[in-house]
Amino acid sequence: MLKGKAAKMKVKNKAPAEVQITAEQLLREAKERELEIVAPPPKQKISDPDELADYQLRKRKLFEDNIRKNRTSFPNWVKYAKWEESQQEIQRARSIYERALDVDYRNIKLWLKYAEMEMRNRQINHARNVFDRAVLIMPRVSQFWYKYVYMEEMLNNIAGCRQVFERWMDWEPAEQAWFTYIKFELRYHETDRAREIYSRFVTVHPEVKNWIRFARFEEGNNNVENARDVYEKAIEFFGDDHLDERLFMAFAKFEEHQHEYDRVRVIYKYALEKLNVENRAEIFKQYSLYEKKHGNRFEIEDVIFSKRKSKYEDELRENSHNYDIWFDYIRLMENEGDVDKTREIYERAVANIPYGREKRLWRRYIYLWIYYAVYEELTNKDYDRTREIYGFALKLIPHKSFTFAKVWLMAAKFEVRQKNLPAARKILGTAIGLCPKEKLFREYIDFEIQLREFDRCRIIYQKYLEYAPHNCMAWMKFAELENILGEVDRARSLFEIAIDQPRLDMPEVIWKAYIDFEIDLEQYENARQLYERLLERTEHVKVWISYARFELMANKDDENQQMAVAQARTIYERGAKSMKESSEKESRLMMLEAWLEFETQHGDEKSLASVRKQMPKKVKKRRKIKTDDGTDAGWEEYFDYIFPDKETQPHLKFLEAAKLWKQKKEDLTNNV
């Protein structure tokens, strides 16, 4: 019998399972489940009244101690009151809130928490009492009123809610409060009450948008006559001095929706008569669109043209030197297409010569002549008249005081378009002779270069440099022109003259251009001499770095590579020595960093170590900040660089010794 049972307990299928589970996986899953299981917090079970009283006593003592430590920490008061509420001690919670309000009766959140506690416990009369006290003390806090009316509405106390709203409206609150009251009445289909609120609202907040909203409310309720009456009252309310075009446009669109087209036309015309000039631009636009849809387009365009013309004439009678008005008037006449009338307006406009001889007064005026000339050339194709306009404008400008290069250039380009090159050259020559300006020289030179008149370009460049010998760009462009023409000696001579000038606006640019010129010609010895001459004038760190890189580049063949590295290293050494004698630490650091980068690429361990020994230490320091009046404004931190040759101060040696002592102590500790 035992043999039979043993046979039944034998495993018949000894094949491996399809999914193998390793011991590592079992351990990991057990660990994850262990982490997921979080022990529940301990629960305190209270079994008799004495134990409950003891627990409450301890908690109250804890809360009272916290309040005694910091009476102004209102979260402590709130936590205390909520705990008393959880113990069903509503009277105690109420007492706590009252004590907190004695500390700060203007704390909005405290009042709200107090009222919410009363509402949660269905102490409605107490909640009303809290809200009444709150709105009496702080009637401008909207949150109290919103919560108050929400509570009354949730209690379905519509009359009480309306009474609260009325009390709120007596304080004339912001617009949103009125809209909330109106929406409340509309929820209960009290349209007449909402209308009465709107009528009070537009007197408290008399803005155009509110009157329009009132009228649209009446229109939405299909009270067309009431809506029209609102618009009319609004126009009467604002009077002639404070009318707004938005009101008229809304009124006109309302009448247009009612298909009262004659009324719309009367409204627009009334608006154009009553509104100021600067406030009726949109009215004109809307009136035109309306007439295009419902009226005669030609008539309305004629009306608009006449209105605008009369407006411009009125403004010009007040101030004929307002050139912006002339520009608008001229554009209006050009769009009309009457050539004679347009010319008449142009002639009247240019006749208003500025009173003073200051250029700022002429800047807008001179564009009248330019527009006049462009109009005659492009629109009327009257080239003789265009030439006369340019000539008269150039005679009118007081060139001894100032000039306008734009007018000279436009007159010359006009002659070029007429294929009259001698006239164009005469205009530009007169310009640089009468009132030379750099822009005139540049444009004249470009003009001659396009015509391939290089001899003329040389003459103009000479005059240009006589006028502005300090202009480095002029010297560079002149030399570049000579170089392009193959006149290398001329270009070199120009560069020599340029760098010998006593005053230049950008001397570093002209020196760089001269050096690049010699490098492009592969005249490395000349470039080397230029670098040496430049270093006699300035020992700027960038000059040294550029010189060293030049030496490395000048002998980049494999045969001369070692010599190039040696020459570049010599330049870096000279530069580092020169920077060492100066007091500019940043320049010296920049020089050493460039040298270190050079040695990293082309040097060996010995040269690299030599440069690294010269690198400074970066230390953080503090210094006082001085204001403009000399008073102290505190301290600021900055980074300073201490070079090895400067490390002779005793305190630095002391710090170094302390650092070595600390390192030895750490080594001994590690060995132990």
Secondary structure, 3 states (H helix, E strand, C coil): CHHHHHHHHCCCCCCCCCCCCCHHHHHHHHHHHHHHCCCCCCCCCCCCHHHHHHHHHHHHHHHHHHHHHCCCCHHHHHHHHHHHHHCCCHHHHHHHHHHHHHHCCCCHHHHHHHHHHHHHCCCHHHHHHHHHHHHHHCCCCHHHHHHHHHHHHHCCCHHHHHHHHHHHHCCCCCHHHHHHHHHHHHHCCCHHHHHHHHHHHHHHCCCHHHHHHHHHHHHHCCCHHHHHHHHHHHHHHHCCCCCCHHHHHHHHHHHHHCCCHHHHHHHHHHHHHHCCHHHCHHHHHHHHHHHHHHCCHHHHHHHHHHHHHHHHHHHHHHCCCCHHHHHHHHHHHHHHCCHHHHHHHHHHHHCCCCCCCCHHHHHHHHHHHHHHHHHHHHHCCCHHHHHHHHHHHHHHCCCCCCCCHHHHHHHHHHHHHCCCHHHHHHHHHHHHHHCCCHHHHHHHHHHHHHCCCHHHHHHHHHHHHHHCCCCHHHHHHHHHHHHHCCCHHHHHHHHHHHHCCCCCCCHHHHHHHHHHHHHHCCCHHHHHHHHHHHHHHCCCHHHHHHHHHHHHHHCCCCCCHHHHHHHHHHHHHHHHHHHHHCCCHHHHHHHHHHHHHHHHHHCCHHHHHHHHHHCCEEEEEEEEEECCCCCEEEEEEEEEEECHHHCCCHHHHHHHHHHHHHHHHHHHHHHC
